[in-house]
Amino acid sequence: MSGDRPTLPPVRLPSDAELARDALAVPLLARAVRLARWAGPGTRVGAGGELVEEQLPAAAEALGLLAAGSPEPTETDEALAAEARAEAEADASEAWRVAVDTGLVEIEDPDGSDGSDGSDVGGAAGADGDGDGSVSAGAALELIASGGPQDILSLWLDALDVVFADATAPVLEDLAGAIGDDGEIDLDALDWDPEVEADFLEGVLGNLYLLTVGEGGTAPVPVPLPVLAASMIVPDDMGEPTDDVLEQVSDAMMRLDDQFALLEPIGLVTYVPVDEALMVEDAEGGSDAGPSGDDEDVSRYGVVTLTPLGLHGIRSRLRDAGVEAPAVGDLADKGADALLDGVAHFPEPVARAETEQWLARREPAAAARELLVAAKGTDPGAPLRRLHCQQALALVGAEAEPAVREVLDDAELGGLARVWLAEQRAADVPPPPESMIFWLAVDTIAAQLDADGEPVELQELVEGLVGQHNGFFDAAWRVDHPATADVLEAMGRLHRDRKTAKAARKAAFKARSRSGG
């Protein structure tokens, strides 16, 4: 069965409509849309499609990042005002780039060619950067008002691609050191491989996704930055990391700190950055190599949390890369056999949510009959299907009773049916024959072994069953169930009483001999 399991747990996502509303509200995309509506034929762009420097203050004012007509700063606050202006203009420049690269605006060169892909935008602009290209609203801008949720989410994914490319670009300090005497960038001196950088960040985001969906719930999952960095660098079989590995983790954390700061405004994550005081402490030799373990210390090293929109975004990127990344609801339009096989190894809250969505599309009595038919079988996955069938029937409620009573005499489903009816406090539940009791016991343990391995709860189940029935193993090895021998061997491992465990192993040997195995 394990080879058929999905490579990632299923994710629980809000509806496309909710995600689309979130996408329109993220700061960077909202600013890009505002600039697209602000821009017009008089908007001046450079050779790469960027706003010319003289245009940036007006763009920042249009975004509300700078106050129009604000008074000149005094000498005492001039430096702070200059820093605020530079930051506002940088934010406006980034929003404009997103607007261009996502098609919110289109730029046509004077020769009539469309340069809105950003590769040769405004190429006919003069050397002085005045920019003669014509700026107009792009097709994507119309989708903001008239498109559906999928259109909005597609636009947001395009914006995410733009930001991802920025996040994996060389940092400015590295670029400055790689500029040769001729003014060209020496790529060899830069020591930057775009594919390696992109693969590393994709891997980090993939691990963040796995850590989030692995919880199985809907609550946000804050992940410390050191955990993410270590997940990419520290080998799984390494006990105590070496100083060299710890240094690599520290370097990766600093790079990720910058990258998540870029990814937060597009709504992918919420991020608590690394405490700048740590840098000072480290420089002065007063900081440990890593967090000490308590919550306060860990948070100082950076904490990243995927948003619901971020889960959608990373899932889309994973699927584009050929990774199976299921979502709750994927099985809602499939048959009961696909549902019961599909939820077999889901976390419990996710399995319940998937089953509820499946049931919501069906009439209760018909759904119950379909589930019972799908639960039959002698293949290795059948016991776990029957367990999830019983759990699904509990969600159907009393309306499943007629379908359940129809299988009371079925050798594979009769025990399940009686248990379900008893749980519903139904009247006139016929007592099971002894053979059915033991068959159900084997089937239940086989299902639990497939679902959970051998947890403490299973040990208690085994010991409880043996304690309830005198001569349990004398009857159990004769049970005509494909998993009888495997179950008895597991009972021998699980039971804490040595004499009973030995009796279980002896019964397992008899069962294998009886079946010819």
C-alpha positions as CSV (number, residue, x, y, z in Angstrom):
1,M,0.0,0.0,0.0
2,S,2.8,2.5,0.9
3,G,3.9,2.8,-2.7
4,D,0.5,4.1,-3.7
5,R,0.3,6.8,-1.0
6,P,0.6,10.5,-2.0
7,T,4.0,12.0,-1.7
8,L,2.5,14.8,0.4
9,P,-0.4,15.0,2.8
10,P,-3.5,16.7,1.5
11,V,-3.9,20.4,2.3
12,R,-7.0,22.1,3.6
13,L,-7.6,25.3,1.6
14,P,-10.3,27.9,1.7
15,S,-12.5,28.3,-1.3
16,D,-11.2,29.9,-4.5
17,A,-13.4,32.9,-3.8
18,E,-11.8,33.4,-0.4
19,L,-8.3,32.9,-1.7
20,A,-9.0,35.4,-4.5
21,R,-10.2,38.0,-2.0
22,D,-7.0,37.4,0.0
23,A,-4.9,37.8,-3.2
24,L,-6.4,41.2,-4.1
25,A,-5.7,42.4,-0.5
26,V,-2.0,41.6,-0.4
27,P,0.0,44.8,-0.4
28,L,2.2,44.3,-3.4
29,L,-0.5,43.2,-5.8
30,A,-2.9,45.9,-4.5
31,R,-0.2,48.5,-5.2
32,A,0.5,47.0,-8.7
33,V,-3.2,47.3,-9.5
34,R,-3.4,50.9,-8.2
35,L,-0.4,51.9,-10.3
36,A,-1.9,50.2,-13.4
37,R,-5.0,52.4,-12.9
38,W,-2.9,55.5,-12.3
39,A,-0.7,55.0,-15.4
40,G,-1.5,56.5,-18.7
41,P,0.0,57.8,-22.0
42,G,2.1,60.4,-20.1
43,T,3.8,57.8,-17.9
44,R,7.5,57.6,-18.7
45,V,9.4,54.4,-18.7
46,G,13.0,53.4,-19.3
47,A,14.6,50.9,-21.6
48,G,13.6,48.0,-19.4
49,G,10.1,49.0,-18.8
50,E,10.9,50.5,-15.4
51,L,9.5,53.9,-14.3
52,V,12.1,56.6,-15.0
53,E,13.6,58.1,-11.8
54,E,11.7,61.4,-12.2
55,Q,8.4,59.5,-12.3
56,L,9.0,57.6,-9.0
57,P,7.9,60.3,-6.6
58,A,4.5,60.7,-8.4
59,A,4.1,56.9,-8.4
60,A,4.8,56.8,-4.6
61,E,2.3,59.6,-4.1
62,A,-0.3,57.7,-6.1
63,L,0.2,54.7,-3.7
64,G,-0.1,56.9,-0.6
65,L,3.5,56.2,0.3
66,L,4.5,59.8,0.0
67,A,2.3,62.8,0.9
68,A,1.7,65.1,-2.1
69,G,3.1,68.6,-1.6
70,S,4.7,67.8,1.8
71,P,6.9,70.5,3.2
72,E,10.6,70.4,2.9
73,P,12.2,68.6,5.8
74,T,14.3,70.5,8.4
75,E,18.0,69.7,8.7
76,T,17.4,67.6,11.7
77,D,15.1,65.2,10.1
78,E,16.4,65.5,6.5
79,A,18.3,62.2,6.6
80,L,15.2,60.3,7.9
81,A,13.0,61.9,5.3
82,A,15.4,61.0,2.5
83,E,15.5,57.4,3.8
84,A,11.7,57.3,3.8
85,R,11.5,58.7,0.3
86,A,14.0,56.2,-1.0
87,E,12.0,53.3,0.6
88,A,8.7,54.6,-0.8
89,E,10.1,55.0,-4.3
90,A,11.6,51.5,-4.1
91,D,8.2,50.1,-3.1
92,A,6.6,52.0,-6.0
93,S,9.3,50.7,-8.4
94,E,8.7,47.1,-7.3
95,A,4.9,47.4,-7.6
96,W,5.4,48.8,-11.1
97,R,7.6,45.9,-12.1
98,V,4.9,43.5,-10.9
99,A,2.3,45.5,-12.9
100,V,4.4,45.2,-16.1
101,D,5.4,41.6,-15.7
102,T,1.9,40.4,-14.9
103,G,0.2,42.3,-17.8
104,L,-1.6,44.8,-15.7
105,V,0.0,47.4,-17.9
106,E,1.2,47.2,-21.4
107,I,4.0,49.2,-22.9
108,E,4.3,49.7,-26.7
109,D,7.5,50.9,-28.2
110,P,7.3,53.8,-30.7
111,D,7.9,51.2,-33.6
112,G,4.7,49.5,-32.5
113,S,6.2,46.4,-30.9
114,D,4.8,45.2,-27.6
115,G,7.5,45.3,-24.9
116,S,5.3,44.5,-21.9
117,D,7.2,41.2,-21.2
118,G,9.9,43.3,-19.6
119,S,12.7,41.8,-21.7
120,D,13.0,44.7,-24.1
121,V,10.4,47.2,-22.9
122,G,10.8,50.7,-24.1
123,G,13.9,49.8,-26.1
124,A,13.4,52.8,-28.3
125,A,13.6,55.2,-25.4
126,G,16.4,57.8,-25.7
127,A,19.7,57.3,-24.0
128,D,18.8,59.9,-21.5
129,G,16.0,57.6,-20.1
130,D,13.2,59.9,-21.0
131,G,11.3,56.9,-22.5
132,D,9.0,57.4,-25.4
133,G,7.1,54.1,-25.0
134,S,3.3,54.3,-24.8
135,V,1.8,53.0,-21.5
136,S,-1.8,51.6,-21.4
137,A,-3.9,49.3,-19.3
138,G,-3.2,45.7,-19.9
139,A,-5.6,42.8,-20.4
140,A,-5.0,41.5,-16.9
141,L,-6.3,44.8,-15.4
142,E,-9.8,44.0,-16.8
143,L,-9.8,40.7,-14.9
144,I,-9.6,42.5,-11.6
145,A,-13.1,43.8,-12.2
146,S,-14.6,41.2,-14.5
147,G,-12.6,38.0,-13.9
148,G,-13.5,35.0,-11.7
149,P,-11.6,33.7,-8.7
150,Q,-9.4,31.5,-10.9
151,D,-8.4,34.5,-13.0
152,I,-7.4,36.5,-9.9
153,L,-5.4,33.5,-8.5
154,S,-3.6,33.1,-11.8
155,L,-2.7,36.7,-11.8
156,W,-1.4,36.4,-8.2
157,L,0.7,33.4,-9.2
158,D,2.2,35.5,-11.9
159,A,3.1,38.1,-9.4
160,L,4.5,35.5,-7.1
161,D,6.8,34.4,-10.0
162,V,8.1,38.0,-10.2
163,V,8.8,38.2,-6.5
164,F,10.4,34.7,-6.5
165,A,12.8,35.8,-9.2
166,D,13.7,38.9,-7.1
167,A,14.3,36.8,-4.0
168,T,16.7,34.5,-5.8
169,A,18.7,37.4,-7.5
170,P,22.1,38.4,-6.3
171,V,22.1,40.8,-3.4
172,L,23.2,44.4,-4.2
173,E,26.4,44.1,-2.1
174,D,27.5,41.1,-4.2
175,L,26.7,42.8,-7.4
176,A,28.8,45.9,-6.5
177,G,31.8,43.7,-5.9
178,A,31.4,41.9,-9.2
179,I,31.4,44.9,-11.5
180,G,34.6,45.1,-13.5
181,D,36.6,48.1,-14.7
182,D,34.6,48.0,-18.0
183,G,31.3,48.4,-16.0
184,E,30.1,44.9,-16.9
185,I,29.1,42.3,-14.3
186,D,31.6,39.5,-14.0
187,L,29.3,36.5,-13.5
188,D,32.2,34.2,-12.6
189,A,33.3,36.6,-9.8
190,L,29.7,36.8,-8.6
191,D,29.7,33.2,-7.6
192,W,25.9,33.0,-8.3
193,D,24.1,30.2,-10.0
194,P,20.4,31.1,-10.7
195,E,19.4,27.5,-10.9
196,V,21.1,26.6,-7.6
197,E,19.5,29.6,-5.9
198,A,16.1,28.9,-7.3
199,D,16.3,25.2,-6.4
200,F,17.3,26.0,-2.8
201,L,14.4,28.4,-2.2
202,E,12.0,26.0,-3.8
203,G,13.3,23.3,-1.5
204,V,12.9,25.6,1.5
205,L,9.3,26.4,0.5
206,G,8.6,22.7,-0.1
207,N,9.8,21.8,3.4
208,L,7.7,24.7,4.8
209,Y,4.7,23.4,3.0
210,L,5.3,19.8,4.3
211,L,5.8,21.0,7.9
212,T,2.5,23.0,7.6
213,V,0.2,20.4,5.9
214,G,1.7,17.6,8.0
215,E,-0.2,19.0,11.0
216,G,-3.5,18.1,9.4
217,G,-5.4,21.1,10.8
218,T,-6.4,24.6,9.7
219,A,-4.5,26.6,12.3
220,P,-1.4,28.5,11.2
221,V,1.9,26.6,11.8
222,P,4.8,29.0,12.7
223,V,8.1,27.4,11.8
224,P,11.4,28.8,13.2
225,L,13.9,29.9,10.6
226,P,16.7,27.8,12.0
227,V,14.5,24.7,11.5
228,L,13.9,25.5,7.8
229,A,17.6,26.3,7.2
230,A,18.7,23.1,8.9
231,S,16.2,21.0,7.0
232,M,18.1,21.9,3.8
233,I,21.6,21.6,5.1
234,V,22.0,19.2,8.0
235,P,22.0,15.5,6.8
236,D,19.3,13.4,8.3
237,D,21.8,10.9,9.7
238,M,24.0,13.5,11.3
239,G,23.9,13.5,15.1
240,E,25.7,16.6,16.4
241,P,26.2,19.1,13.5
242,T,29.8,20.2,13.0
243,D,31.0,23.8,13.2
244,D,31.2,23.9,9.4
245,V,27.5,22.7,9.1
246,L,26.4,25.2,11.7
247,E,28.1,28.0,9.8
248,Q,26.3,26.9,6.6
249,V,23.0,27.0,8.5
250,S,23.7,30.4,9.8
251,D,24.6,31.7,6.3
252,A,21.4,30.2,4.9
253,M,19.3,31.8,7.7
254,M,20.7,35.2,6.8
255,R,19.9,34.7,3.1
256,L,16.4,33.4,4.0
257,D,15.8,36.3,6.3
258,D,16.2,38.6,3.2
259,Q,14.1,36.4,1.0
260,F,11.1,36.0,3.3
261,A,11.1,39.8,3.8
262,L,10.5,40.0,0.0
263,L,8.0,37.2,0.0
264,E,5.8,38.6,2.8
265,P,4.4,41.6,0.8
266,I,3.0,39.2,-1.9
267,G,1.0,37.4,0.8
268,L,2.9,34.1,0.7
269,V,4.0,34.2,4.3
270,T,3.8,36.2,7.5
271,Y,7.3,36.7,8.8
272,V,9.0,37.7,12.0
273,P,12.5,38.7,10.9
274,V,15.7,37.8,12.7
275,D,16.3,40.2,15.6
276,E,18.9,42.7,14.4
277,A,20.3,42.8,18.0
278,L,21.5,39.2,17.4
279,M,23.8,40.5,14.6
280,V,25.4,42.9,17.1
281,E,25.6,40.3,19.8
282,D,27.3,37.9,17.3
283,A,29.7,40.5,16.1
284,E,30.7,41.2,19.8
285,G,31.0,37.5,20.5
286,G,28.1,37.5,22.9
287,S,25.6,35.4,20.9
288,D,25.4,31.6,20.9
289,A,25.6,29.7,17.6
290,G,21.9,29.1,17.6
291,P,18.7,29.4,19.6
292,S,18.8,28.0,23.1
293,G,15.4,26.3,22.7
294,D,12.9,28.4,24.7
295,D,10.1,30.2,22.8
296,E,11.5,33.7,23.3
297,D,15.0,32.8,22.0
298,V,13.7,30.8,19.0
299,S,11.4,33.7,17.9
300,R,14.5,36.1,17.8
301,Y,16.0,33.9,15.1
302,G,13.1,34.4,12.8
303,V,9.7,32.7,12.4
304,V,7.9,32.1,9.2
305,T,4.2,31.1,8.8
306,L,2.6,30.1,5.5
307,T,-0.7,31.9,4.8
308,P,-3.7,30.0,3.2
309,L,-2.8,31.9,0.0
310,G,0.8,30.8,0.4
311,L,-0.3,27.1,0.8
312,H,-2.2,27.5,-2.5
313,G,0.8,29.2,-4.2
314,I,3.3,26.6,-3.1
315,R,0.9,23.7,-4.0
316,S,0.5,25.2,-7.5
317,R,4.3,25.4,-7.9
318,L,4.7,21.8,-6.6
319,R,2.1,20.5,-9.1
320,D,3.7,22.4,-11.9
321,A,7.0,20.6,-11.0
322,G,5.2,17.2,-11.2
323,V,4.9,16.7,-7.5
324,E,1.6,15.1,-6.3
325,A,0.1,17.6,-3.8
326,P,-3.5,16.7,-3.1
327,A,-6.0,19.0,-1.5
328,V,-9.1,18.2,0.6
329,G,-12.0,18.0,-1.9
330,D,-10.1,16.3,-4.6
331,L,-12.0,13.1,-4.0
332,A,-15.5,14.7,-3.7
333,D,-16.5,13.8,-7.3
334,K,-15.0,10.3,-7.3
335,G,-16.5,7.0,-6.3
336,A,-16.6,5.5,-2.8
337,D,-13.7,3.2,-3.6
338,A,-11.5,6.1,-4.4
339,L,-12.6,7.9,-1.3
340,L,-11.9,5.0,1.1
341,D,-8.5,4.2,-0.5
342,G,-7.6,7.9,-0.7
343,V,-8.2,8.8,2.9
344,A,-6.6,5.6,4.2
345,H,-3.4,7.4,5.4
346,F,-4.7,11.0,5.8
347,P,-4.4,12.6,9.2
348,E,-7.7,12.1,11.1
349,P,-9.0,15.7,10.8
350,V,-8.2,15.8,7.1
351,A,-9.8,12.4,6.4
352,R,-13.0,13.6,8.1
353,A,-13.0,16.9,6.1
354,E,-12.6,15.0,2.9
355,T,-15.4,12.5,3.8
356,E,-17.7,15.3,4.7
357,Q,-17.2,17.0,1.3
358,W,-17.8,13.6,-0.4
359,L,-21.0,13.0,1.5
360,A,-22.3,16.6,0.9
361,R,-22.7,15.8,-2.8
362,R,-24.8,12.6,-2.2
363,E,-28.1,11.5,-0.9
364,P,-27.4,9.8,2.5
365,A,-28.9,6.3,1.8
366,A,-27.3,6.0,-1.6
367,A,-24.0,7.2,-0.2
368,A,-24.2,4.6,2.6
369,R,-24.8,1.7,0.1
370,E,-21.9,2.9,-2.1
371,L,-19.6,3.0,0.9
372,L,-20.5,-0.5,2.0
373,V,-20.0,-1.9,-1.5
374,A,-16.5,-0.3,-1.7
375,A,-15.6,-1.6,1.7
376,K,-15.7,-5.2,0.6
377,G,-12.6,-7.1,-0.5
378,T,-9.8,-9.4,0.5
379,D,-6.9,-7.3,-0.7
380,P,-4.4,-5.9,1.9
381,G,-6.1,-2.5,1.9
382,A,-9.6,-3.8,2.6
383,P,-9.5,-3.8,6.4
384,L,-8.6,-0.1,6.5
385,R,-11.3,0.6,3.9
386,R,-13.8,-1.0,6.2
387,L,-12.6,1.1,9.2
388,H,-13.0,4.3,7.2
389,C,-16.3,3.1,5.9
390,Q,-17.5,2.7,9.5
391,Q,-16.3,6.2,10.3
392,A,-18.0,7.6,7.2
393,L,-21.3,5.9,8.1
394,A,-21.1,7.6,11.5
395,L,-21.1,11.0,9.6
396,V,-24.1,9.9,7.6
397,G,-26.1,9.2,10.7
398,A,-29.4,7.4,11.2
399,E,-30.3,7.7,7.5
400,A,-27.7,5.0,6.8
401,E,-29.5,2.4,8.9
402,P,-31.5,0.7,6.1
403,A,-28.4,0.2,4.0
404,V,-26.4,-1.1,7.0
405,R,-29.1,-3.6,7.9
406,E,-29.0,-5.0,4.4
407,V,-25.4,-6.3,5.0
408,L,-26.0,-7.9,8.4
409,D,-25.6,-11.4,6.9
410,D,-22.5,-10.4,4.8
411,A,-19.4,-12.3,6.0
412,E,-17.2,-9.2,5.6
413,L,-19.6,-6.5,6.6
414,G,-21.9,-8.1,9.1
415,G,-19.6,-7.4,12.1
416,L,-19.1,-3.8,11.0
417,A,-22.8,-3.4,10.6
418,R,-23.6,-4.7,14.1
419,V,-21.0,-2.4,15.7
420,W,-22.4,0.6,13.8
421,L,-26.0,-0.2,14.8
422,A,-24.9,-0.6,18.4
423,E,-23.2,2.8,18.4
424,Q,-26.4,4.3,17.0
425,R,-28.4,2.6,19.8
426,A,-30.6,0.9,17.2
427,A,-33.1,-1.7,18.3
428,D,-33.3,-5.3,17.2
429,V,-29.6,-5.8,16.5
430,P,-29.0,-9.6,16.1
431,P,-26.2,-11.1,18.1
432,P,-23.2,-12.1,15.9
433,P,-22.1,-15.7,15.5
434,E,-18.8,-16.5,17.2
435,S,-17.0,-16.9,13.9
436,M,-18.0,-13.3,13.0
437,I,-16.7,-12.0,16.3
438,F,-13.2,-13.4,15.7
439,W,-13.2,-12.4,12.0
440,L,-14.1,-8.8,13.0
441,A,-11.3,-8.8,15.7
442,V,-8.7,-9.9,13.1
443,D,-10.0,-7.3,10.6
444,T,-10.0,-4.5,13.1
445,I,-6.4,-5.2,14.2
446,A,-5.3,-5.5,10.6
447,A,-6.8,-2.1,9.8
448,Q,-5.1,-0.5,12.8
449,L,-1.8,-2.0,11.9
450,D,-2.1,-0.6,8.4
451,A,-3.1,2.8,9.7
452,D,-0.9,3.4,12.7
453,G,1.8,0.8,12.9
454,E,2.0,-0.4,16.5
455,P,1.0,2.5,18.9
456,V,0.1,2.2,22.5
457,E,-3.6,2.2,21.7
458,L,-3.2,-0.8,19.5
459,Q,-1.4,-2.7,22.3
460,E,-4.3,-1.9,24.6
461,L,-6.8,-3.1,22.0
462,V,-4.9,-6.4,21.6
463,E,-4.7,-7.0,25.3
464,G,-8.3,-6.1,25.8
465,L,-9.5,-8.6,23.1
466,V,-7.4,-11.4,24.5
467,G,-8.7,-10.7,28.0
468,Q,-12.3,-10.8,26.9
469,H,-12.2,-14.2,25.3
470,N,-10.9,-17.4,26.9
471,G,-9.0,-19.4,24.5
472,F,-8.7,-16.5,22.0
473,F,-5.8,-18.0,20.1
474,D,-7.3,-21.5,19.9
475,A,-10.1,-19.9,17.8
476,A,-8.3,-17.0,16.1
477,W,-5.8,-19.1,14.1
478,R,-8.8,-20.8,12.3
479,V,-10.3,-17.4,11.2
480,D,-10.7,-17.4,7.4
481,H,-9.2,-13.9,6.9
482,P,-6.2,-13.1,4.6
483,A,-4.4,-11.2,7.4
484,T,-4.9,-13.8,10.2
485,A,-1.3,-14.9,10.4
486,D,0.1,-11.4,10.2
487,V,-2.3,-10.2,12.9
488,L,-1.4,-13.0,15.3
489,E,2.3,-12.3,14.8
490,A,1.7,-8.7,15.6
491,M,-0.2,-9.6,18.7
492,G,2.8,-11.7,19.8
493,R,5.0,-8.6,19.4
494,L,2.5,-6.3,21.2
495,H,1.2,-8.3,24.1
496,R,3.3,-7.6,27.3
497,D,2.6,-10.9,28.9
498,R,5.3,-13.3,27.7
499,K,3.2,-16.4,28.0
500,T,0.4,-14.8,26.0
501,A,2.8,-13.5,23.4
502,K,4.2,-17.0,23.0
503,A,0.7,-18.3,22.5
504,A,0.1,-15.7,19.8
505,R,3.2,-16.6,17.9
506,K,2.3,-20.3,18.1
507,A,-1.2,-19.5,16.7
508,A,0.4,-17.5,13.9
509,F,2.5,-20.5,12.9
510,K,-0.7,-22.7,12.8
511,A,-2.5,-20.1,10.7
512,R,0.3,-20.0,8.1
513,S,0.4,-23.8,8.0
514,R,-3.3,-23.9,7.5
515,S,-3.2,-21.4,4.6
516,G,-0.2,-23.0,3.0
517,G,2.0,-19.9,3.7
